[in-house]
Amino acid sequence: MIDQLFGFLSYYVPEIISIILMTTLLVAEAAVKDDQAPRLKIHIFTQIVLGVVLMTLFMNLDEKPLHIFHNAVTIDPFSTLVKIIMTLGTMGAIFLSHSSKDIYPNLKSEFSLMAVGVLIGGMLLASANNMLTLYLGIETLSILSYVLSSLKRDDSTSTEAGMKYALYGGLSAGIALFGMSHLYGVFGSIQFVDMITRVQGLQGLNLAIVMISFVMFFVGIGYKISLFPFHMWTPDVYQGSPIPVTSFFAIVPKMAGLAALVRVSFVFFSEGSALSVSWIGLVLVIAAMTMTVGNVTAIGQTSVKRLLAFSSIGHVGMMILGVVVMNEAGVQAILFYGLVYLFMTLIAFYVTSHLSDMYGTDSYDVFRGLIYKHPVMAIIMASVLFSLAGMPPFSGFIAKFNIFSVVIQKKHYGIALVAAINSVIGLYYYMKLAKTMIFSKPQGDELVLGFSGLNQTVIILLFIPVLFLGVFWDSAMSLAGNASIFIK
Amino acid sequence: MMSLTSYLLISLVLFIVGLVVMISRKNIVAILLGIELILNAASLNFVAYSRYVTNNLDGHIFSLFIIVVAAAEAAVGLAIVIRFFQIKETIHIDEATQLRN
């Protein structure tokens, strides 16, 4: 028994390393106090350890699906790939936090500490195999996110963002938990494996309770990935938080929530039962609404952070179309989209962050005539905007194309049309920003100082996959394909 | 002898009261109290189901975890409310209007 538990620990190495890293950072943060010199060392140490986590995750990528710790946690290629995306996102956000002026210098190690904490929550959520793990994952993710979004603590907008996040988050977690409690009562177990066997035999009142409970449960996950009726917090929190935190929120909690949504959908609704038809219908309607609301509202924004928030809502709406089709190809499309979205989002936030640090605002005007001041960065940013809009030859096109192809294969023509219209709307506001960068004259003739050599190198390195995956997508697609095989 | 139905009714009432408190009250601390009511409703459900229906300990353990998480959430929530109060000198939710379209 004990031997078995220790054997399981060997599959849990990435999480264990992350937890040790978080503890170490907590102690180190307390030790350095206001001394600035060691912070660079702490930063480098964090990146190295996260690199080790990434390596161990890559080593886990070939494992067969395995339920460990009494079925509490699943280790399978799907969850491992999601964890890889989340770890890359965390590394990117922590790198950005180090050069950003949006985070107080004496809070920089604290940012890494809490980002790693959120990453641990995300890992828990991505491999959750019972309701308790899922709830703990959501809460670990959320509670630290509240702190992160109010990290700029003397700033009233940041505090307000944190407060709104905490109130909405508490409400949705409570509703999800109430749904879970009734699911436990009807199924008699919190383990997914026990619950699946009883899904088919439900009748009458029990079926009604389960349906309502699943809708409540959906609120909790839908809030984390900001699906339509629960998206109101997203623009406020994204705008109020410091930019590194925003870039972090756009990737890590979203991927974790998506992974949980995919797993729950596949565990409970893969058969053609009455329950599964209504679940797919629900996700379909929510996806259409999410895309439309995200893209239409993005048009009128003047703050680039807010624009990226709405665009991320639109992208998530697009991604959950992969859940609607309920097959491996859908999951493969989601994973590929997530990987591409990671790089595009990081670059967009990097450029926005450096410009907003320089001018002290994140409105459209700071992008005015960027091409005259900094041609390389302007071209990269414009390409990323094209990629986000889904234009060939960039990787965003392939990601969108995959989603469209799986949806059309399943003959959901209506939703494909909605997605196509949304892509056109997206093209409009992304191109508006690109036009501001390229065709407007700059306001002043001061030089952009924010882009140091290191920052530029990292942005260019991140740009390589955006370009590369748009032309040679085979390797990434087969990676995502391998990860999606065992999802059922 | 209490039956399962009475527990479920009480928890449903708690849940609805929590929702109404969250929607209608303007004081942020009162809203946090509403969240606690909702969490307690879920917790009560878990224990009641565990006792009357499933006869396993899953529900009891779940409710213990809920208590721990609720404490952590309240701590973070109150800390943020204190910052909000120090900046705005009020804890009225209608004062949180800086982030809007």
Chai-1 contact restraints between the chains, C-beta under 6 A:
chainA,res_idxA,chainB,res_idxB,connection_type,confidence,min_distance_angstrom,max_distance_angstrom,comment,restraint_id
A,L132,B,F62,contact,1.0,0.0,6.0,A-B,restraint_1
A,E139,B,V69,contact,1.0,0.0,6.0,A-B,restraint_2
A,I143,B,A72,contact,1.0,0.0,6.0,A-B,restraint_3
A,I143,B,E73,contact,1.0,0.0,6.0,A-B,restraint_4
A,I143,B,V76,contact,1.0,0.0,6.0,A-B,restraint_5
A,Y146,B,V76,contact,1.0,0.0,6.0,A-B,restraint_6
A,V147,B,V76,contact,1.0,0.0,6.0,A-B,restraint_7
A,S150,B,I80,contact,1.0,0.0,6.0,A-B,restraint_8
A,R153,B,R83,contact,1.0,0.0,6.0,A-B,restraint_9
A,S156,B,I87,contact,1.0,0.0,6.0,A-B,restraint_10
A,T157,B,Q98,contact,1.0,0.0,6.0,A-B,restraint_11
A,T157,B,L99,contact,1.0,0.0,6.0,A-B,restraint_12
A,T159,B,R83,contact,1.0,0.0,6.0,A-B,restraint_13
A,T159,B,F84,contact,1.0,0.0,6.0,A-B,restraint_14
A,T159,B,I87,contact,1.0,0.0,6.0,A-B,restraint_15
A,E160,B,A96,contact,1.0,0.0,6.0,A-B,restraint_16
A,E160,B,Q98,contact,1.0,0.0,6.0,A-B,restraint_17
A,E160,B,L99,contact,1.0,0.0,6.0,A-B,restraint_18
A,G162,B,I80,contact,1.0,0.0,6.0,A-B,restraint_19
A,M163,B,I80,contact,1.0,0.0,6.0,A-B,restraint_20
A,M163,B,F84,contact,1.0,0.0,6.0,A-B,restraint_21
A,A166,B,G77,contact,1.0,0.0,6.0,A-B,restraint_22
A,A166,B,I80,contact,1.0,0.0,6.0,A-B,restraint_23
A,L167,B,I31,contact,1.0,0.0,6.0,A-B,restraint_24
A,G170,B,I35,contact,1.0,0.0,6.0,A-B,restraint_25
A,G170,B,E73,contact,1.0,0.0,6.0,A-B,restraint_26
A,L171,B,M22,contact,1.0,0.0,6.0,A-B,restraint_27
A,G174,B,I35,contact,1.0,0.0,6.0,A-B,restraint_28
A,G174,B,I38,contact,1.0,0.0,6.0,A-B,restraint_29
A,G174,B,L39,contact,1.0,0.0,6.0,A-B,restraint_30
A,L177,B,A42,contact,1.0,0.0,6.0,A-B,restraint_31
A,F178,B,F15,contact,1.0,0.0,6.0,A-B,restraint_32
A,F178,B,A42,contact,1.0,0.0,6.0,A-B,restraint_33
A,S181,B,A42,contact,1.0,0.0,6.0,A-B,restraint_34
A,S181,B,N45,contact,1.0,0.0,6.0,A-B,restraint_35
A,S181,B,F46,contact,1.0,0.0,6.0,A-B,restraint_36
A,Y184,B,Y49,contact,1.0,0.0,6.0,A-B,restraint_37
A,G185,B,Y49,contact,1.0,0.0,6.0,A-B,restraint_38
A,G185,B,V53,contact,1.0,0.0,6.0,A-B,restraint_39
A,G188,B,T54,contact,1.0,0.0,6.0,A-B,restraint_40
A,I190,B,D58,contact,1.0,0.0,6.0,A-B,restraint_41
A,D236,B,L99,contact,1.0,0.0,6.0,A-B,restraint_42
A,Q239,B,L99,contact,1.0,0.0,6.0,A-B,restraint_43
A,G240,B,L99,contact,1.0,0.0,6.0,A-B,restraint_44
